[in-house]
Amino acid sequence: MRVGVLGATGLIGSTVVARLLAEGHQVRGWARRTATAARSQPAAEWNDLDISRLAKAQDWRPHLAGLDAVVNCAGLLQDAPGESVEAVHATAVAALALACEQAGIRRVVQVSAIGLDDGTPTAFSRTKQVGDTALMVSRLEWVVLRPSVVVGRRAYGGSALFRALATLPVLPVVKGTGPLDIVALDDVASTVAFFLRPGAPGRVVLDLAGPEHLSFVDVIRAYRAWLGWPPARTVSISGTLAGLAFRLGDAAGLLGWRPPVRSTILTEIRRGAAGDPQAWQTTTGIVPQSLAATLSAEPAGVQERWFAVLYLLKPVVLVALSLFWIVTGLISLGPAASAGEAFLQEAGTGPLALPLALAGALADLSIGLGIAWRRTSRLALLGGAGLSVLYALAATALVPRLWLDPLGPLVKILPVLVLHLQALATLRDR
C-alpha cells in the first residue's frame, strides 16, 4: 500500500514510518523539514510540507497523488509564532478529509488525543476534537486513535520531560494531577499498521490507553529506577509556584521554543490522560504494555543518562548565554562605556576607540537577543562563538597583558566558548 504520513519526523510519526516500511508499504513522509529524515530513512519518499498552510481541499490534492491511505500524526501543543493549533488540528484536517474523498483515498488514520469525550479545556484538545469530527462526518473509512501519553525508546516533549525530571534528587510535585495511562510507542505504531491491512475495520474510535493508572510521581519514579538512580525525595509545590513555571514556559513559546512545560500541559495533566483499553485490545488483538515492561525492554545506557541530564541543562545553558551577552552589551553601553573606550585607546585604536566600543556593545546585545529567539538561535550561537574567538585574538595581539590579569578576562573566554558548543550540540529538538 502507498501511504502518506503527516508529521513523519515526530515522535509517533517517525516510528510509524519505520513500522510501515518494515511491513512492505511504500511511504511518503511529510513534515516541515525532512532533510535529516531523508538521510536516516532513505527507503521512504520525503517532502517538506507545512500543513498549517493547506486550508482547502485543492491545496492538498497535488500532495495526495498516487496514495492509497493517509496517516495523520501531526500535532502542536499550543500556539506559537507561526504555529496555530487551529490550523494544524482542525482546518487542515477538514480540508484533508474532503481532498481524500475527491481523490478516491478511502482510508485515513488519525492519531488524536485521549479524553476528548470528557471535555476540551484547552485549545489543544478542542481543536483535536474538531479535526476528529471533520473526519467522522466524511464518507471515508476513517480510524481515530486517541493515545494517552506515549513513551518509547525515543523521547520528545512529555516523554523527554519524564527523563529530565527523573534526574532530580528532589522531585517537585504539583498537587491535583490526574492519572496517566502510559502507552507504549511501539503499541501505537502497531495499531496504525493494523488498520492499514486488508480487511481492517473502519469508522472506529479507539482509546489507546496503557493497562495501569499511574500518578505523575509513579511515572517519574519508574524512569528514575530505569536510569539506575536511587529513589528521589518529593516535595509539594503550590499551584502559584507551578503556574509561574508554566507561564515561563509560555513565554519561551512566544520566542519560538517548544518547552514541554507550558500552560496547556498543566491543564491537561490536572485532568489526567486515562481511558479503557478493552475496545482497543478486542478490535486489534494488541495487548498494551505496561510502563515497566516498556522500559525494561530497552535498558538505559549511558546515552540515556546523558540525554536526561543534558535535556534539563539545555534551557539553563541557553538562558545563561543569552543573559551573558545581553548584560555584557548593556553594561558596555552604560556604566562601562568609558572603560571600554579607554581599553581600546590603550590598544592603539586612536579615534576609532569610541565607535569600536559602541559596535562591540551592540554586537554583544544582538547576539544575546538572537540566542533568545529560536529562529535565530543557531546563527547567534555561532556568532557568539566566533566573536569570543575574535575578542581573544585581538586582545592577545593588542593587549597581551590581559592574559595575566588576576580576574582572567581572556582565560574565561574558553569556558564561554565551550558553553556555546554545548548549546549548539543540544539545540535541535528532534
Legacy VTK file of the C-alpha trace (Angstrom):
# vtk DataFile Version 3.0
C-alpha trace
ASCII
DATASET POLYDATA
POINTS 430 float
0.000 0.000 0.000
1.159 3.544 -0.744
0.770 5.522 2.475
1.315 9.215 3.232
2.334 10.030 6.800
1.834 13.549 8.154
4.138 14.671 10.965
6.507 11.959 9.810
9.556 13.255 11.693
7.842 13.463 15.093
7.934 11.016 17.973
4.980 8.956 16.745
5.277 9.730 13.035
8.875 8.578 12.626
8.119 5.302 14.385
5.045 4.778 12.202
7.149 5.377 9.086
9.689 2.770 10.210
6.952 0.230 11.012
5.168 0.702 7.693
8.403 0.369 5.750
9.188 -2.843 7.646
5.771 -4.213 6.660
6.426 -3.554 2.979
4.417 -0.393 2.452
5.590 2.446 0.239
5.726 5.536 2.427
5.624 9.228 1.611
6.651 11.245 4.665
5.603 14.858 5.180
6.988 17.331 7.699
8.135 20.929 7.668
11.797 19.895 7.451
12.684 16.444 6.183
16.355 16.622 5.157
17.618 14.709 8.202
14.859 12.093 7.936
15.602 11.610 4.236
19.181 10.694 5.116
18.283 8.421 8.045
15.307 6.666 6.376
16.078 6.767 2.632
13.572 3.996 1.845
10.726 6.499 2.228
9.865 9.374 -0.086
10.194 12.684 1.757
8.567 16.039 1.097
8.725 19.302 3.035
5.182 20.360 3.850
3.662 22.854 6.286
0.119 21.569 6.684
-0.976 24.716 8.502
-0.955 26.368 5.065
-3.223 23.745 3.488
-6.632 25.168 4.357
-8.569 23.990 1.292
-9.026 20.655 -0.440
-7.331 21.905 -3.616
-4.230 22.708 -1.556
-3.942 19.020 -0.627
-4.671 17.344 -3.957
-1.194 17.639 -5.546
0.347 16.014 -2.469
-2.069 13.058 -2.413
-1.431 11.820 -5.938
-0.810 8.072 -6.102
-1.646 7.336 -2.456
-3.936 4.636 -1.091
-4.112 5.856 2.531
-3.046 8.710 4.809
-1.912 8.608 8.445
-2.047 11.901 10.338
0.491 12.071 13.191
0.876 15.862 13.077
0.169 17.939 16.153
1.046 21.025 18.172
0.816 21.572 21.909
-0.225 25.217 21.706
0.053 28.321 19.574
3.439 29.919 18.963
4.789 32.429 16.434
3.964 30.990 13.020
2.209 27.963 14.565
-1.539 27.554 15.061
-3.249 24.569 16.664
-6.468 25.596 14.897
-4.766 25.449 11.510
-2.980 22.130 12.133
-5.593 20.169 14.106
-8.846 21.481 12.639
-8.656 23.454 9.385
-6.031 21.286 7.699
-7.711 18.020 8.742
-11.115 19.123 7.445
-9.502 20.076 4.126
-7.619 16.776 4.055
-10.804 14.768 4.573
-12.510 16.491 1.638
-9.406 16.152 -0.553
-9.182 12.417 0.186
-12.840 11.983 -0.772
-12.214 13.772 -4.057
-9.014 11.779 -4.730
-10.639 8.421 -4.002
-8.489 7.720 -0.936
-10.703 5.756 1.438
-8.555 5.067 4.500
-7.385 7.895 6.789
-5.932 7.057 10.198
-5.983 9.996 12.591
-3.716 9.979 15.660
-5.597 12.229 18.068
-5.571 12.514 21.881
-7.279 10.699 24.720
-10.052 12.183 26.844
-11.764 14.388 24.248
-15.175 12.995 25.111
-14.655 14.088 28.723
-14.215 17.775 27.877
-11.907 20.074 25.964
-10.380 22.521 28.464
-7.583 23.689 26.168
-7.211 24.855 22.573
-5.174 21.691 22.002
-7.989 19.318 22.944
-10.736 21.483 21.434
-9.100 21.644 18.013
-8.216 17.946 18.125
-11.911 17.196 18.617
-12.862 19.476 15.724
-10.437 17.636 13.455
-11.730 14.248 14.576
-15.315 15.341 13.913
-14.421 16.549 10.413
-13.225 13.034 9.607
-16.174 11.300 11.277
-18.757 13.168 9.217
-16.950 12.357 5.969
-17.611 9.394 3.688
-14.132 7.998 4.341
-13.203 4.723 6.033
-11.660 6.729 8.844
-9.992 5.475 12.022
-9.466 7.790 15.001
-6.863 6.637 17.514
-6.689 8.515 20.808
-3.483 7.613 22.644
-2.681 8.572 26.202
0.830 9.853 27.000
3.155 7.995 24.628
6.621 6.786 25.647
9.243 4.669 23.931
12.904 4.383 23.100
12.762 7.833 21.525
11.890 10.870 23.602
10.286 14.194 22.811
8.121 16.647 24.724
6.438 14.997 27.686
8.410 11.761 27.408
11.662 13.743 27.395
10.441 15.714 30.407
9.886 12.461 32.339
13.541 11.563 31.811
14.756 15.034 32.739
12.713 15.215 35.941
13.990 11.764 36.879
17.487 13.261 37.207
16.406 15.455 40.128
17.257 14.109 43.602
14.305 16.142 44.915
11.196 15.977 42.739
8.766 18.931 42.805
5.187 17.638 42.747
2.184 19.660 41.599
-0.906 18.765 43.594
-4.080 17.680 41.905
-2.741 15.888 38.817
-4.889 13.168 37.283
-3.979 9.556 36.450
-1.818 8.722 33.443
-2.363 5.517 31.461
1.051 5.499 29.798
1.005 3.807 26.378
3.983 2.313 24.554
5.104 3.937 21.308
5.512 0.532 19.659
1.907 -0.344 20.518
0.684 2.853 18.853
2.718 2.104 15.707
1.445 -1.485 15.669
-2.127 -0.210 15.862
-1.635 2.130 12.908
-0.142 -0.742 10.908
-3.093 -2.982 11.846
-5.628 -0.559 10.382
-3.742 -0.396 7.078
-4.027 -4.137 6.490
-6.605 -5.572 4.066
-9.947 -6.146 5.740
-9.211 -3.977 8.779
-12.356 -2.321 10.170
-13.060 1.342 9.599
-15.115 4.141 11.089
-13.959 3.344 14.622
-12.699 5.456 17.523
-10.334 3.794 19.970
-8.660 4.955 23.171
-5.063 3.731 23.254
-4.510 3.556 26.989
-1.955 1.620 28.964
-3.029 -1.190 31.314
-2.498 0.719 34.574
-3.396 4.031 36.204
-0.213 5.811 37.317
0.312 9.079 39.122
2.763 11.602 37.747
5.135 10.712 40.592
4.811 6.983 39.793
5.967 7.677 36.234
8.987 9.712 37.331
9.948 7.062 39.876
9.791 4.399 37.181
12.088 6.430 34.946
14.489 7.120 37.793
14.730 3.396 38.535
15.192 2.699 34.811
18.095 5.161 34.730
19.656 3.301 37.649
19.350 6.032 40.260
18.062 5.661 43.834
14.583 6.917 44.768
14.183 10.680 44.967
12.535 12.689 47.689
9.355 14.517 46.715
8.297 17.990 47.729
4.891 19.513 47.050
4.830 22.909 45.367
1.961 25.359 45.431
-0.295 25.985 42.493
1.011 29.559 42.326
4.625 28.434 42.013
3.730 25.763 39.494
1.719 28.290 37.495
4.716 30.619 37.391
6.941 27.861 35.998
4.409 27.005 33.306
3.921 30.687 32.403
7.675 30.947 31.919
7.296 28.059 29.508
4.585 30.012 27.699
6.945 32.981 27.460
9.578 30.735 25.892
6.913 29.563 23.445
6.348 33.167 22.349
10.037 33.249 21.426
9.592 30.219 19.187
10.763 27.498 21.603
8.761 24.335 22.352
9.287 23.586 26.031
7.168 20.719 27.406
6.350 22.833 30.464
3.549 25.110 29.241
0.096 26.014 30.499
-1.611 23.545 28.164
0.305 20.685 29.776
-0.575 21.907 33.278
-4.278 21.910 32.421
-4.166 18.549 30.673
-2.204 16.713 33.389
-4.581 18.049 36.028
-7.440 16.212 34.345
-5.218 13.221 33.553
-4.890 11.002 30.492
-6.814 7.831 31.226
-9.079 5.530 29.255
-10.322 1.986 28.809
-8.070 -0.168 26.580
-10.593 -3.023 26.285
-12.088 -1.973 22.934
-8.598 -1.432 21.517
-7.477 -4.878 22.620
-10.651 -6.581 21.377
-10.527 -4.893 17.965
-6.827 -5.365 17.219
-5.655 -8.203 19.446
-2.875 -5.939 20.720
-2.196 -6.309 24.444
-0.913 -2.940 25.692
2.402 -2.993 27.502
2.838 -1.590 30.990
5.320 1.215 31.585
7.604 -1.182 33.466
7.581 -3.625 30.552
8.221 -0.844 28.040
11.225 0.434 29.984
12.687 -2.978 30.809
12.593 -3.939 27.124
15.123 -1.162 26.408
17.592 -0.973 29.336
19.014 2.503 29.879
22.634 3.087 28.949
24.987 5.997 29.323
23.415 7.767 26.343
20.010 7.832 28.081
21.568 9.187 31.270
23.437 11.850 29.327
20.293 12.847 27.454
18.254 13.138 30.655
20.786 15.441 32.288
21.542 17.487 29.174
17.842 17.936 28.413
17.410 19.508 31.839
20.531 21.665 31.414
19.721 22.816 27.877
17.399 25.704 28.835
19.716 26.683 31.690
22.670 26.992 29.300
20.673 28.913 26.689
19.227 31.363 29.221
22.660 31.854 30.796
24.324 32.584 27.461
21.541 34.889 26.327
21.711 36.884 29.569
25.521 36.887 29.471
25.596 38.636 26.105
22.657 40.951 26.816
24.011 42.102 30.176
27.525 42.485 28.763
26.162 44.651 25.964
24.084 46.817 28.293
26.992 47.320 30.698
29.251 48.259 27.787
26.706 50.790 26.574
26.121 52.203 30.046
28.318 52.224 33.153
31.372 50.668 31.473
31.301 52.716 28.271
34.211 54.949 29.263
36.260 51.984 30.486
35.740 50.222 27.172
36.852 53.283 25.250
39.932 53.648 27.472
40.842 49.981 26.879
40.652 50.445 23.112
42.728 53.626 23.382
45.377 51.553 25.163
45.166 49.044 22.319
46.150 51.813 19.904
42.880 52.313 18.038
43.027 56.116 18.395
39.900 57.962 17.213
38.214 54.634 16.430
38.114 53.715 20.122
34.607 55.034 20.837
32.973 53.692 17.627
34.593 50.294 18.181
33.426 50.197 21.797
29.862 51.003 20.751
29.984 48.458 17.915
31.205 45.756 20.290
28.449 46.536 22.792
25.769 46.408 20.106
27.207 43.143 18.770
27.036 41.611 22.246
23.455 42.776 22.680
22.436 41.440 19.255
23.924 38.019 19.986
22.108 37.780 23.314
18.761 38.673 21.746
19.481 36.341 18.837
20.075 33.385 21.175
16.766 34.080 22.931
14.795 33.942 19.651
14.510 30.328 18.473
14.711 31.010 14.751
17.987 32.903 15.076
19.495 30.961 17.983
21.828 28.779 15.921
23.212 31.720 13.950
23.565 33.761 17.157
25.392 30.935 18.953
27.799 30.615 16.034
28.227 34.394 16.092
28.867 34.361 19.842
31.488 31.647 19.487
33.150 33.481 16.620
33.087 36.835 18.431
34.596 35.224 21.520
37.494 33.910 19.436
37.873 37.324 17.755
37.982 39.098 21.125
40.649 36.656 22.341
42.818 37.050 19.223
42.503 40.845 19.153
43.309 41.213 22.846
46.263 38.835 22.547
47.693 40.891 19.688
46.978 44.347 21.123
46.896 44.000 24.924
48.640 40.694 25.808
48.919 41.688 29.487
45.267 40.692 29.893
46.344 37.036 29.941
47.980 37.779 33.307
45.105 39.825 34.704
44.054 38.269 38.052
40.376 38.403 37.009
41.197 36.353 33.912
39.092 38.145 31.253
40.798 36.211 28.453
41.074 32.908 30.286
37.302 32.970 30.877
36.659 33.072 27.138
37.471 29.353 26.908
34.596 28.080 29.119
32.248 30.577 27.444
33.250 29.133 24.079
32.690 25.591 25.339
29.185 26.524 26.537
28.392 27.811 23.048
29.499 24.498 21.570
27.373 22.568 24.078
24.356 24.736 23.299
24.834 24.125 19.570
25.161 20.376 20.142
21.844 20.165 22.027
19.927 22.846 20.112
17.790 20.632 17.893
14.623 19.220 19.436
14.323 16.184 17.152
LINES 1 431
430 0 1 2 3 4 5 6 7 8 9 10 11 12 13 14 15 16 17 18 19 20 21 22 23 24 25 26 27 28 29 30 31 32 33 34 35 36 37 38 39 40 41 42 43 44 45 46 47 48 49 50 51 52 53 54 55 56 57 58 59 60 61 62 63 64 65 66 67 68 69 70 71 72 73 74 75 76 77 78 79 80 81 82 83 84 85 86 87 88 89 90 91 92 93 94 95 96 97 98 99 100 101 102 103 104 105 106 107 108 109 110 111 112 113 114 115 116 117 118 119 120 121 122 123 124 125 126 127 128 129 130 131 132 133 134 135 136 137 138 139 140 141 142 143 144 145 146 147 148 149 150 151 152 153 154 155 156 157 158 159 160 161 162 163 164 165 166 167 168 169 170 171 172 173 174 175 176 177 178 179 180 181 182 183 184 185 186 187 188 189 190 191 192 193 194 195 196 197 198 199 200 201 202 203 204 205 206 207 208 209 210 211 212 213 214 215 216 217 218 219 220 221 222 223 224 225 226 227 228 229 230 231 232 233 234 235 236 237 238 239 240 241 242 243 244 245 246 247 248 249 250 251 252 253 254 255 256 257 258 259 260 261 262 263 264 265 266 267 268 269 270 271 272 273 274 275 276 277 278 279 280 281 282 283 284 285 286 287 288 289 290 291 292 293 294 295 296 297 298 299 300 301 302 303 304 305 306 307 308 309 310 311 312 313 314 315 316 317 318 319 320 321 322 323 324 325 326 327 328 329 330 331 332 333 334 335 336 337 338 339 340 341 342 343 344 345 346 347 348 349 350 351 352 353 354 355 356 357 358 359 360 361 362 363 364 365 366 367 368 369 370 371 372 373 374 375 376 377 378 379 380 381 382 383 384 385 386 387 388 389 390 391 392 393 394 395 396 397 398 399 400 401 402 403 404 405 406 407 408 409 410 411 412 413 414 415 416 417 418 419 420 421 422 423 424 425 426 427 428 429
